[in-house]
Amino acid sequence: MSSSFSALGVPAGVVDRLAARGVTTPFPIQAATLPDALAGSDVCGRAPTGSGKTLAFGIPLVTRVERAMPRRPRALVLVPTRELASQVHTELVALAGPKGPSALAVYGGVGFEKQISALRRGVDVVVATPGRLADLLSQRQLTLEDVGFVVIDEADRMADMGFLPEVRRLLDQVRSDRQTLLFSATLDGDVDVLVR
């Protein structure tokens, strides 16, 4: 088990931003997944809520994602709830720092205007609930054709909420050579079908 983020291959700028927040020792899920994820491999991780998985996918995401063109994000994080979308977005912004990739949270229950105007300007990472993302796609406000980095967070909750058919439709629209990171408290049943 690695005792530092640097030893896992995390770039110095990200290590410094983590240290400034008092985060210096990787959690087990981070130590287990970061080297492979930073190297560009697909990763499936089983981890309960609160185990540090946002950093486990957020660090490779902000390290590897490229700049986006307007309406053509380069990375997609799918989450089951607006609360989680907001939390993940906040974490990614902190990890990326002022010069890193831009991020946008996309979820229902709020107006479309701000989300659409940000997409028109261009955002590198979209953190989305499946329903709102599908709505924006049907309105042709963005395309997923340039997405080369996908995170599916809390896949078990998405399965419980009936989102997996929509998740699969969304994944069919991203690049076939994408890097995929999937995190879930369980990896059986419907989640195992998605994994395969």
C-alpha positions in Angstrom: 0.0 0.0 0.0 1.5 3.3 -1.1 1.8 6.0 1.6 1.8 9.0 -0.7 0.0 10.4 -3.7 3.3 11.2 -5.4 4.3 7.5 -5.1 1.1 6.6 -6.9 2.0 8.8 -9.9 -0.1 11.8 -9.1 1.3 15.0 -10.6 3.0 17.5 -8.3 0.4 20.3 -8.8 -2.5 18.0 -7.8 -0.5 16.6 -4.8 0.1 20.2 -3.7 -3.6 21.1 -4.0 -4.6 18.0 -2.0 -1.9 18.8 0.7 -3.2 22.4 1.0 -6.6 20.8 2.0 -4.9 18.4 4.5 -5.2 15.4 2.2 -1.9 13.7 2.2 -2.5 9.9 2.6 -4.4 7.9 0.0 -7.4 5.9 1.1 -7.3 2.2 0.1 -9.6 2.7 -2.9 -7.3 5.4 -4.2 -4.1 3.4 -3.7 -5.7 0.4 -5.4 -7.0 2.3 -8.5 -4.9 5.4 -9.1 -1.9 3.9 -10.8 -4.0 2.0 -13.4 -6.4 4.9 -13.9 -3.5 7.4 -14.4 -2.0 5.0 -16.9 -5.2 5.1 -19.0 -6.6 1.7 -18.1 -10.3 1.0 -17.5 -11.0 0.4 -13.8 -13.9 -1.1 -11.8 -13.8 -0.3 -8.1 -16.1 -1.6 -5.3 -16.4 1.1 -2.7 -19.1 2.3 -0.4 -20.1 6.0 -0.2 -17.5 7.9 1.8 -14.6 5.7 1.0 -12.7 8.4 -1.1 -13.7 7.3 -4.6 -14.3 10.8 -5.8 -10.6 11.4 -5.6 -9.9 7.9 -7.0 -11.6 9.0 -10.3 -11.2 12.8 -10.0 -7.4 12.8 -9.9 -7.0 10.8 -13.2 -9.8 12.8 -14.8 -8.3 16.2 -14.1 -4.8 14.9 -15.0 -5.8 13.2 -18.3 -8.7 15.2 -19.8 -8.0 17.4 -22.8 -9.5 20.8 -23.6 -13.0 20.8 -25.2 -14.6 22.6 -28.1 -17.9 24.3 -27.6 -20.7 21.8 -27.0 -18.2 18.9 -27.2 -17.0 17.9 -23.7 -14.0 15.5 -23.4 -15.1 13.8 -20.2 -18.3 12.6 -18.6 -19.1 11.7 -15.0 -22.5 10.0 -14.6 -24.1 10.1 -11.1 -27.5 9.2 -9.8 -28.5 12.4 -8.0 -28.3 16.2 -8.2 -26.7 16.3 -4.8 -23.9 14.0 -5.8 -23.5 15.9 -9.1 -23.0 19.1 -7.1 -20.5 17.4 -4.7 -18.4 15.8 -7.5 -18.4 19.1 -9.4 -17.1 21.0 -6.4 -14.4 18.3 -5.8 -13.2 18.4 -9.5 -13.0 22.2 -9.5 -10.8 22.1 -6.4 -8.6 19.3 -7.8 -8.2 21.0 -11.2 -7.1 24.3 -9.8 -7.3 27.6 -11.8 -5.4 26.2 -14.8 -6.9 22.8 -15.0 -9.9 21.5 -16.9 -13.3 23.2 -16.6 -16.3 21.3 -15.2 -20.1 21.8 -15.3 -22.7 20.0 -13.2 -25.8 19.1 -15.2 -29.0 18.0 -13.3 -32.7 18.5 -13.3 -34.7 20.6 -10.9 -33.1 23.8 -12.2 -33.5 25.8 -15.4 -31.6 24.9 -18.5 -30.3 28.3 -19.3 -27.1 28.4 -17.3 -26.2 24.8 -18.3 -26.8 25.5 -22.0 -24.8 28.8 -22.0 -21.8 27.0 -20.3 -22.0 24.2 -22.9 -22.0 26.8 -25.7 -18.8 28.3 -24.3 -17.3 24.8 -23.9 -16.6 22.8 -20.8 -14.0 20.0 -20.6 -15.9 17.8 -18.0 -19.7 17.3 -17.6 -20.9 15.8 -14.3 -24.5 14.8 -15.0 -27.5 12.9 -13.9 -28.6 10.6 -16.8 -32.1 12.2 -17.3 -30.9 15.8 -17.6 -28.0 14.8 -19.9 -30.5 12.9 -22.1 -32.7 16.0 -22.2 -29.8 18.3 -23.3 -28.7 15.7 -25.9 -32.2 15.5 -27.4 -32.2 19.4 -27.6 -28.9 19.1 -29.4 -27.2 21.3 -26.9 -24.1 19.0 -26.8 -22.7 15.9 -28.4 -20.8 13.1 -26.6 -18.7 12.2 -29.7 -15.5 13.7 -28.2 -15.8 12.1 -24.8 -12.8 9.9 -24.2 -13.0 9.6 -20.4 -16.1 8.3 -18.7 -16.8 7.8 -15.0 -19.9 5.9 -13.7 -20.2 6.7 -10.0 -22.5 4.8 -7.6 -23.6 2.4 -10.4 -25.5 0.3 -7.8 -27.7 3.3 -6.9 -28.3 4.1 -10.6 -29.4 0.5 -11.1 -31.8 0.8 -8.1 -33.2 4.0 -9.5 -33.8 2.4 -12.9 -31.2 4.5 -14.8 -29.1 1.7 -16.3 -30.9 1.5 -19.6 -30.4 5.3 -20.0 -26.8 5.0 -18.9 -26.2 2.4 -21.6 -27.8 4.6 -24.3 -25.5 7.5 -23.2 -22.4 5.3 -23.3 -23.3 4.3 -26.8 -22.8 7.9 -27.8 -19.2 8.4 -26.5 -16.0 7.3 -28.2 -15.5 3.5 -28.4 -11.9 3.9 -27.4 -12.8 5.8 -24.2 -11.3 5.1 -20.8 -14.0 4.0 -18.4 -13.9 4.1 -14.6 -16.9 2.5 -12.7 -17.4 2.7 -9.0 -20.1 0.9 -7.1 -20.9 -0.4 -3.6 -21.7 -3.7 -5.3 -20.6 -5.2 -8.6 -23.2 -7.9 -9.1 -26.7 -8.1 -10.7 -27.5 -5.3 -13.1 -24.1 -3.6 -12.4 -22.3 -6.7 -13.5 -24.2 -6.5 -16.8 -23.1 -2.9 -17.2 -19.5 -3.8 -16.4 -19.4 -6.4 -19.1 
